[in-house]
Amino acid sequence: MIHRKLAVVCAAGGTSCSYCGGALAALAMEHGIKNPDYIIAASGSAATALYYLTGQYDSMRRIWTEHICSPRFLSFLRFKKMLDVDYLIDTIIRNKEPLELEKLAASPTRYFFPIKNATTGQGRYLSCEEGLDVYEALRATKALPFFYGRKVTIDGEQYVDSAFNLTKEDGVILAAEQGATHILLIETNNQTKSSFMTFINKSFSQFSSSKRKRHDHGRFDIQIVRMGPDKNPAPPLTRNPALLSAAYLKGYEDMRDHSQVKQFLSSFDYTIR
């Protein structure tokens, strides 16, 4: 019998990730999924994923629809630091909406953030099992080159946002490698399903037999559901509260009402821990 495991993969996308915030809130509040086995979240979605795991849904909403609307976070007049990630981490996440680290440590969910080595260009995933400084891990995965203007030191090496180095497809593959049998991908903008699935199927076909044995004695059967807006109300760089609120609400409603997601989540006996 297969032990079924759920992974949630959240795509990157700057402030478009307000959509992911609403979707994760609905995943918890409408579907009751509060602690999936794995969550893999990149860049703009990373902090959102942690607030989701601690159950701080109101904080998550306020961050997306109020706090980041300040020019202290985003200003095109601040050429060398248009995105002030330090303000986001040190003022908003540490003080205005304090992330509850004890709840995060107690969560049974394994979480991963992608980052890129600024010297070698190699991508890697930071894992909750590495004894991370959570704030510096978030700072690194959000350190978008040019827009943030600095690198973040992790384990003596300098890192930046993985950007196009590690993609959402890589996140799906990582989830499968970890042992997920069911993967929910939350996009910030939909792309053609055919091209995505072609990539995934090709990648899965290259898995070694040892990895395949994680699933029912060699049968490699993973269910993947994608959801995302055909048009996200919030562009990747905005501090417009109306657009960010619209994107958050759309993410919530899409997750709540998505028929395929409903069927997917009810298709296996997933125990909320």
N, C-alpha and C positions, 0 to 999 in steps of 0.2 A: 504494500500500500504506500502511495506517495504521501510524504508529509508536505502539505501545501504551504508555501510561503509567499507572502505578498511584498512587493517592492513598489515604491512610489518614486518616480524619476521626474524632477522638476527642471524644465529648461531654463537657460539663461535668457537675458533680454533687457537688461537695464531696468528702467522704470516700467516697462511693459509687464514686468513680473508682478505688478499689482494684481494682475489677473490670477496668477498662481496663489496669491494670498487669499483671495476670495474662494478659489477652488479648494484649497486645503481646509479653510474654515468650514465649508460645506461638507467636505469629506468626513470631518469629525462630527459636526452638529446635525447633519441630515442623514448620514449613512452610518454613523457610530464607529468609524474607523479612526482610532486615535493613536494607535501604536502599531503600524505595520512592521514587518520584520526588518525592512531596510528602507532608507530614504536617501536618495542621491540628489543633491541640489547644487546648482552652479550659480556663482556670481550673485545676481540680484535676487535669486530665490533662496539663497543659503540661510540668511537670518530668518526668513519667513518659515523655513522648515523647522528651525529650532523652536520658535514660538509656537508652532503647531504641536511639537512634541511635548512642550511644557503646558499645553492647554491655555496659553495666554492669547486667546482669540481676539479679545478687545484691544489688547496692545498691538497685535498684528494689524488690525484694521486702522487704528489711529496712526501707526507709523506710515502706512501707505496713503492714507487719505488726509492727514494733517501734518505730521512732523516733517516729512521730506518735501513738503511744498515750500519750504523756506529757501531763500537765496543763499543761506549759509550752507546748504547741502549742494545745490546746483546753481551755478551762475556762469553764463557764457562770457561774462566780462572778466572772469578770473581765469585768464588764458592758461596758466600753468597748472591749475587745479580746479578745473570746471566742476568735477565731482569731488566733493570733500568727504571722502570715506572716513576720515578721522572724526569729523563731526557726527557722522552716522553711528560709528562704533562707540566713541568716547562720551558723547553727549546724549544721543538718543537711546542707544541700546544699554549703555551702562547706567544712565541716570534718569532720563525722562520715562522710559519704559523698561525698567531693569529686567533683564533676562534672568529667570529663576534657575540658577545653575544647579541647585540641589535636585530639583525636579528633572532637569535634563540628565543629570548623572544617574538618576533612578530609572530613566526610561529604558525599556527593554529593546527599543529600536536601535539598530546599528546605522549610523549616518556617515556619509562620505561627501567631501567637497573636492572638486578638481582645482588644481593650481598648475602653474607652469614655471619651470626654472628659468629665471631671467638670463642666466649665463649660457646654459646648454640648449635651451628651447624645449627640453623634454617635459612632458606633462606627467603628473602623478595625482593620485587621490589621497587626501588626508582622511584618516579614519578616526572615529571616536575612540578606538582602542589604543591609540598612540599616546594617550595622556596629553592631549592638546591643550594649549592655551586657547580657549574657544574664541576669545576676542581677536587674537592674532591670526587664527585660522580664517575667521570671517574677513578680516582686513585683507589677507592675502588673496582669497578667492574673489574679492571685489576690487582688487587693485588693477583697474583697467588702464592699460598703457595709454599714454598721452592725456587722457581725461583726468587721471588721478595724479600722475606726475611723480610717483615714487614707487620703490620696491619694498617688499616686506620680508624680513628675515625669519626663516623657519629652519631649525636645526642647523644653523650656521650657513645656510644658503639663502640667496635672494630669490623671491618668487613674485609673480604677478598673476592676474586673472588669466585663466587658461584660454579664454576667448575661443578662437576656432581650433585650438590645439586638441582639446578634449570636448567632444560634442555631446549632444543629447543621445545620439546613437551609441557613443562609447559608454554613456551612463546606463543604457539598457543592457549592453553587453556585460558591463560590470555586475549589474544586478543578477543576470543569468549565471555568471561565474560564481557569485556568492551562494547560489542555490535557490534563487527565486523561481517559483513555478508560475506566478501570476505577476505581471508588471503593468502598472498604470502610469502612462506617460502624460504629464501635463505640459502642454506646449504654450508658448506665448503668442504664437501665430501658426495656424495650420499650414501644412504643405501637402503636396499630393501624397496620398496614402501609398500608391504603387511604388514610388521611388524609395520611400522610407522602408517599406517591407522588403523590397528587393535587396537593399543594403543589409538589413537585419538578417534575412534568410541566408544571404551569402556569408555573413560573418558567423552565424550559428553553425553553418555547414563546415566551418574550418576548426571548430572546437575539437580538441583531442578526445579520444575514447575515454580517457580517465575522467575528464570533466563531464562527459555525457553520463557516466555511471552515477552521478549524483541524482539522476532522475530516473527512478523506477528501473534499476538494473540495466541501464543502457538506453532506454527509450527517452529521447529528448523531446519533450512536449511542453512548451511554454506558451501560456496565453498572454497576449499583449493587447491592451486597449489604449488608444490615443484619444485625447480630447484637447481642444483648443479653439480659439475664436478664428473665424474666417477673416475678421477684421478686429484687431484689438483697439479699443478706444484710446489707450495710452501709448504714445510712441516710446521708443527706447530712452529718450532723454526729454523729460518734461517735469515741471513742478506744478502744473496746472491741477488744482484740486478737483475740478469738475471731471477732467479726463481720468485722473487716477481713481476717483470714486466710481466712475462708470465702469472702468476696467475691473475693479475689485468686485463690484456688484455682478457684472457679467460672469466673472469666474465662479462666483457663488451660485448663481442661477444655472449656469451651464452644468456644473457638477451635480447640483440638486436634481436637475430635470433630464439629464443625459440617459436615454433609455439603454444604450449599450453598457454604460457604466453600471447602471442599476442591475442589469442582468449579470454582468461580470462579478460584481461584489456579492451577489446572492448565489453564485454558482458553486461556492465552496464554503465550508464551515470554518470561517475565520473567527477565532476567539479574541475578543478585545481584552487586553491585559492591563 
